[in-house]
Amino acid sequence: MITVAIHNRKGQEIENLQVDEAIFGGRVRHVLLKQAIVMYQDNKRVGTAATKSRGMVAGSTRKLYRQKGTGNARAGTVRQNIRRGGGVAFAKVARDFGKDMPKKQKKLARNSAVLSKLQVGNVVIIDELKFEQPKTKDFVQILGNLKIDRSCLVTIDQPDVNLYKSARNVPGIAVIKLTDLNAGDICSRQKMLFTKEAFLSLIDKDKKSN
């Protein structure tokens, strides 16, 4: 069992939560976690780099002059890659770098990522994180109270526009819904900040599926 403290907005510990490691798979599956991170990074690649080959360049297909007897080097069309304005040899083409994984593997990788954060104490839980209006200053103060001074993934149960706007200008901070949580986002930041509602919802969903 892992003991996780629940804090209020002032950083004070108000209660403790006992988390069974078996809920998150019991162990960190490093091979699967790496596979999920590679997939996450590949899916961010745009893959639109492209150059024109000989067949794509405008110009005549006529041979410039006869093959022999001119004293010049052999020459084909004006589209050749050795000529100015010609096509590119071994031209790049747009490609899709995207990868995919089965849903069960994605879930196991996500749980392994969360478990790894829990084991080293990089998961912080706050009782609530609501703002009546967008206020970056207040959000930064809460992070300071919780001793979060580096990159952090803030996980919430339901969309909150005021929270998004409060956090969007803070370097290294990202806000994500629980349903969008993935291993790539988790591992790309040092700490995780859950609202109590989101963390209990995550545990409840995993209990039901196990």
Secondary structure, DSSP 8 states (H G I E B T S, - for coil): -EEEEEE-TTS-EEEEEEE-GGGGTSS--HHHHHHHHHHHHHHT---------GGGS-S--S-SS-SSSSSS-----TTSTTSTT---TT------------HHHHHHHHHHHHHHHHHTT-EEEES----SS--HHHHHHHHHHTT--S-EEEEESS--HHHHHHHTTSTTEEEEEGGG--HHHHHTSSEEEEEHHHHHHHHHHHHHH-
